[in-house]
């Protein structure tokens, strides 16, 4: 799936019906990243403080690489 070729109407309907998840480490869910697993292997990430802003979309493999980089400390500020 090429996320850059997604039908905007499909994306809109997926986001409208998305089940957003917040980390259990969040303090009330108001200052964190939220995630939704959409159909077709697409993952959406958004800022809980600004849910009206368009989320970032990833393919499953991009999301897996992102999470792996976090877990392995590869995205730390130098």
C-alpha positions as CSV (number, residue, x, y, z in Angstrom):
1,X,0.0,0.0,0.0
2,X,1.4,3.4,-1.0
3,X,0.0,5.8,1.5
4,X,0.6,8.7,-0.9
5,X,-2.0,7.3,-3.3
6,X,-4.8,6.9,-0.7
7,X,-8.2,8.2,-1.7
8,X,-8.8,11.4,0.4
9,X,-12.5,10.3,0.9
10,X,-11.3,6.9,2.2
11,X,-8.9,8.5,4.6
12,X,-11.6,10.9,5.8
13,X,-14.0,8.1,6.5
14,X,-11.3,6.0,8.2
15,X,-10.3,8.9,10.5
16,X,-14.0,9.7,11.3
17,X,-14.6,6.1,12.5
18,X,-11.1,5.6,14.0
19,X,-10.7,4.1,17.5
20,X,-7.9,6.4,18.9
21,X,-5.7,4.8,21.6
22,X,-3.8,6.7,24.2
23,X,-0.8,5.3,26.2
24,X,-1.6,4.0,29.6
25,X,1.4,6.2,30.8
26,X,-0.4,9.4,29.7
27,X,-1.6,11.8,32.4
28,X,-5.3,12.0,31.5
29,X,-4.8,11.6,27.7
30,X,-4.3,15.4,27.2
31,X,-0.6,15.7,26.6
32,X,0.4,12.8,24.4
33,X,0.4,11.0,21.1
34,X,-2.7,9.0,20.1
35,X,-2.7,6.2,17.6
36,X,-5.3,4.6,15.4
37,X,-4.9,1.4,13.3
38,X,-6.8,2.0,10.1
39,X,-7.8,-0.6,7.4
40,X,-5.4,-1.4,4.6
41,X,-2.4,-1.5,6.9
42,X,-2.4,2.3,7.6
43,X,-1.5,3.7,11.0
44,X,-2.5,7.2,12.1
45,X,-0.7,9.3,14.8
46,X,-2.0,12.6,16.2
47,X,-1.3,15.0,19.0
48,X,-4.0,14.8,21.7
49,X,-3.8,18.5,22.3
50,X,-4.7,19.3,18.7
51,X,-7.0,16.6,17.4
52,X,-8.4,18.8,14.6
53,X,-5.0,18.9,12.9
54,X,-4.4,16.2,10.3
55,X,-2.7,13.1,11.7
56,X,0.5,11.7,10.3
57,X,-0.1,8.5,8.3
58,X,2.3,5.6,8.2
59,X,2.2,2.2,6.5
60,X,2.5,-0.8,8.9
61,X,6.2,-1.2,8.0
62,X,7.0,2.5,8.5
63,X,5.3,2.5,11.9
64,X,7.2,-0.7,12.9
65,X,10.5,1.0,11.9
66,X,9.5,4.2,13.8
67,X,8.6,2.2,17.0
68,X,11.8,0.2,16.7
69,X,13.9,3.3,16.4
70,X,12.3,4.7,19.6
71,X,12.8,1.5,21.5
72,X,16.5,1.3,20.4
73,X,17.2,5.0,21.3
74,X,17.9,6.0,17.7
75,X,15.7,9.0,17.8
76,X,17.2,10.7,20.9
77,X,18.3,14.3,20.6
78,X,22.1,14.5,20.4
